[in-house]
Amino acid sequence: MNKDPLHGITLERMLTELVDEFGWEDLAYRIRINCFSQNPSIKSSLKFLRRTPWARTKVEVLYKQFLGLQDRERRI
């Protein structure tokens, strides 16, 4: 059994869920990269994240935190 919480989750799904939850403006505040603040779109952001490992890592870390928040809300 794979213990990686991101196993099987695509970058597109992560980004879409984060944008749905926080919106582009808040996402740009949380992760300061231009593709989230200047004419943001899923397509352009995915292109940037796929070729920029440090930025992708920041998205993955935020997504893991987001998953943790969801788990806590379900337990309440």
Secondary structure, 3 states (H helix, E strand, C coil): CCCCCCCCCCHHHHHHHHHHHHHHHHHHHHCCCHHHHCCCCHHHHHHHHHCCHHHHHHHHHHHHHHHHHHHHHHHC
